[in-house]
Amino acid sequence: MHGTELKQEISILRGELESSKVKREDLKPGQITDLGAVKHNIDFALENLHKIIAGANLSIRQLALGAESLHFVAEVLESTGKISEAEGEKEL
């Protein structure tokens, strides 16, 4: 799941969460709710939460790999700079 897909998924889930809040607020105190529906909603929320967590973990791993790549490039550039300096000193 890429960053854009993750943002879209989060946006969808936020909408569903807001919808659930409205539905919950519409329930009158003491009103009997269907426990099966409540369990279904909890299971659905948990499933989507796990998807978001998996997507976030993937994004974190990609970010860490990107940072490692940048570190490697920095080391190569530093080495290249040292070689250039050494060659410049030889010419003097």
Backbone hydrogen bonds in HBPLUS format (Angstrom, degrees):
<---DONOR---> <-ACCEPTOR-->    atom                        ^
c    i                          cat <-CA-CA->   ^        H-A-AA   ^      H-
h    n   atom  resd res      DA  || num        DHA   H-A  angle D-A-AA Bond
n    s   type  num  typ     dist DA aas  dist angle  dist       angle   num
A0006-LEU N   A0002-HIS O   2.80 MM   4  6.02 157.2  1.85 157.7 165.5     1
A0007-LYS N   A0003-GLY O   2.88 MM   4  6.11 155.4  1.94 148.0 154.3     2
A0008-GLN N   A0004-THR O   2.96 MM   4  6.22 156.0  2.02 148.1 154.6     3
A0009-GLU N   A0005-GLU O   2.89 MM   4  6.11 160.8  1.92 149.7 155.0     4
A0010-ILE N   A0006-LEU O   2.89 MM   4  6.11 158.6  1.94 149.1 155.1     5
A0011-SER N   A0007-LYS O   2.90 MM   4  6.09 155.7  1.96 144.8 151.7     6
A0012-ILE N   A0008-GLN O   2.90 MM   4  6.18 159.5  1.94 152.8 157.8     7
A0013-LEU N   A0009-GLU O   2.91 MM   4  6.14 164.1  1.94 150.5 155.0     8
A0014-ARG N   A0010-ILE O   2.82 MM   4  6.03 149.5  1.91 147.7 156.4     9
A0015-GLY N   A0011-SER O   3.06 MM   4  6.33 156.4  2.11 145.7 151.6    10
A0016-GLU N   A0012-ILE O   2.97 MM   4  6.32 155.5  2.03 149.0 156.1    11
A0017-LEU N   A0013-LEU O   2.79 MM   4  5.99 150.5  1.88 145.5 154.1    12
A0018-GLU N   A0014-ARG O   2.87 MM   4  6.14 161.3  1.90 152.4 156.7    13
A0019-SER N   A0015-GLY O   2.95 MM   4  6.17 156.8  2.00 145.8 152.5    14
A0020-SER N   A0016-GLU O   2.88 MM   4  6.12 152.7  1.96 143.8 151.3    15
A0021-LYS N   A0017-LEU O   2.88 MM   4  6.18 151.5  1.96 148.4 156.6    16
A0022-VAL N   A0018-GLU O   2.97 MM   4  6.27 158.8  2.02 151.2 156.0    17
A0023-LYS N   A0019-SER O   2.97 MM   4  6.23 163.7  1.99 149.5 154.0    18
A0024-ARG N   A0020-SER O   2.85 MM   4  6.03 155.9  1.91 146.7 153.7    19
A0025-GLU N   A0021-LYS O   2.83 MM   4  6.05 156.6  1.88 150.1 156.7    20
A0026-ASP N   A0022-VAL O   2.93 MM   4  6.13 139.8  2.09 144.4 155.5    21
A0027-LEU N   A0024-ARG O   3.14 MM   3  5.37 145.7  2.26 101.0 110.7    22
A0031-GLN N   A0028-LYS O   2.91 MM   3  5.42 157.8  1.96 140.3 141.1    23
A0037-ALA N   A0034-ASP O   3.04 MM   3  5.33 119.9  2.41 103.2 117.2    24
A0038-VAL N   A0034-ASP O   3.02 MM   4  6.38 156.4  2.08 151.8 159.3    25
A0039-LYS N   A0035-LEU O   2.87 MM   4  6.06 163.4  1.89 149.2 153.3    26
A0040-HIS N   A0036-GLY O   2.92 MM   4  6.12 156.1  1.98 142.9 150.1    27
A0041-ASN N   A0037-ALA O   2.88 MM   4  6.12 160.0  1.92 149.4 154.3    28
A0042-ILE N   A0038-VAL O   2.92 MM   4  6.20 155.2  1.98 150.1 157.3    29
A0043-ASP N   A0039-LYS O   2.84 MM   4  6.05 164.7  1.86 154.1 158.3    30
A0044-PHE N   A0040-HIS O   2.85 MM   4  6.04 159.5  1.89 150.9 156.9    31
A0045-ALA N   A0041-ASN O   2.90 MM   4  6.07 160.6  1.94 145.4 150.8    32
A0046-LEU N   A0042-ILE O   2.87 MM   4  6.08 161.1  1.90 152.4 157.7    33
A0047-GLU N   A0043-ASP O   2.89 MM   4  6.07 159.2  1.93 149.0 154.8    34
A0048-ASN N   A0044-PHE O   3.04 MM   4  6.28 162.7  2.07 150.2 154.3    35
A0049-LEU N   A0045-ALA O   2.84 MM   4  6.01 148.8  1.94 145.0 154.8    36
A0050-HIS N   A0046-LEU O   2.89 MM   4  6.12 156.3  1.95 150.4 155.7    37
A0051-LYS N   A0047-GLU O   3.08 MM   4  6.40 147.1  2.19 140.2 149.3    38
A0052-ILE N   A0048-ASN O   2.97 MM   4  6.25 155.9  2.02 147.1 153.0    39
A0053-ILE N   A0049-LEU O   2.90 MM   4  6.17 158.9  1.94 149.8 155.9    40
A0054-ALA N   A0050-HIS O   2.89 MM   4  6.09 160.3  1.93 146.5 151.8    41
A0055-GLY N   A0051-LYS O   2.91 MM   4  6.12 159.4  1.95 147.6 153.5    42
A0056-ALA N   A0052-ILE O   2.80 MM   4  6.01 156.3  1.85 149.9 156.8    43
A0057-ASN N   A0053-ILE O   2.82 MM   4  6.04 158.4  1.86 151.0 157.0    44
A0058-LEU N   A0054-ALA O   2.95 MM   4  6.18 154.7  2.02 146.1 152.9    45
A0059-SER N   A0055-GLY O   2.93 MM   4  6.18 159.0  1.97 147.1 152.9    46
A0060-ILE N   A0056-ALA O   2.87 MM   4  6.11 153.2  1.94 148.7 156.2    47
A0061-ARG N   A0057-ASN O   2.93 MM   4  6.19 157.6  1.98 147.4 153.3    48
A0062-GLN N   A0058-LEU O   2.89 MM   4  6.16 159.3  1.93 152.1 157.9    49
A0063-LEU N   A0059-SER O   2.88 MM   4  6.07 153.9  1.95 144.7 152.1    50
A0064-ALA N   A0060-ILE O   2.89 MM   4  6.13 156.0  1.94 148.5 154.9    51
A0065-LEU N   A0061-ARG O   2.89 MM   4  6.15 158.4  1.94 149.9 155.7    52
A0066-GLY N   A0062-GLN O   2.90 MM   4  6.08 153.4  1.97 144.4 152.2    53
A0067-ALA N   A0063-LEU O   2.90 MM   4  6.16 151.7  1.98 145.7 153.4    54
A0068-GLU N   A0064-ALA O   2.92 MM   4  6.22 153.6  1.99 146.7 153.9    55
A0069-SER N   A0065-LEU O   2.94 MM   4  6.20 154.0  2.01 146.1 153.1    56
A0070-LEU N   A0066-GLY O   2.94 MM   4  6.21 156.3  2.00 147.3 153.6    57
A0071-HIS N   A0067-ALA O   2.90 MM   4  6.13 152.4  1.98 146.0 153.9    58
A0072-PHE N   A0068-GLU O   2.97 MM   4  6.23 155.6  2.03 147.3 153.4    59
A0073-VAL N   A0069-SER O   2.94 MM   4  6.25 160.1  1.98 150.6 155.8    60
A0074-ALA N   A0070-LEU O   2.90 MM   4  6.14 156.5  1.96 147.3 153.8    61
A0075-GLU N   A0071-HIS O   2.97 MM   4  6.28 153.4  2.04 147.3 154.3    62
A0076-VAL N   A0072-PHE O   2.95 MM   4  6.27 156.7  2.00 151.8 158.2    63
A0077-LEU N   A0073-VAL O   2.90 MM   4  6.16 161.1  1.94 152.2 157.3    64
A0078-GLU N   A0074-ALA O   2.90 MM   4  6.12 154.5  1.96 147.1 154.3    65
A0079-SER N   A0075-GLU O   2.91 MM   4  6.13 160.1  1.95 148.5 153.8    66
A0080-THR N   A0076-VAL O   2.85 MM   4  6.08 159.4  1.90 150.2 156.3    67
A0081-GLY N   A0077-LEU O   2.88 MM   4  6.08 154.4  1.95 144.7 151.8    68
A0082-LYS N   A0078-GLU O   2.98 MM   4  6.26 152.5  2.05 147.3 154.3    69
A0083-ILE N   A0079-SER O   2.93 MM   4  6.22 156.6  1.99 151.7 158.1    70
A0084-SER N   A0080-THR O   2.91 MM   4  6.13 160.5  1.95 149.6 155.1    71
A0085-GLU N   A0081-GLY O   2.98 MM   4  6.19 154.1  2.04 144.5 151.4    72
A0086-ALA N   A0082-LYS O   2.95 MM   4  6.16 158.3  1.99 146.5 152.3    73
A0087-GLU N   A0083-ILE O   2.91 MM   4  6.16 160.3  1.95 153.4 158.4    74
A0088-GLY N   A0084-SER O   2.92 MM   4  6.08 148.6  2.02 142.1 151.3    75
A0089-GLU N   A0085-GLU O   2.97 MM   4  6.25 147.2  2.08 146.5 154.8    76
A0090-LYS N   A0086-ALA O   3.14 MM   4  6.39 144.5  2.27 142.5 151.8    77
A0091-GLU N   A0087-GLU O   3.26 MM   4  6.52 146.1  2.38 142.5 149.9    78
A0092-LEU N   A0089-GLU O   3.29 MM   3  5.30 139.3  2.46  95.3 106.0    79
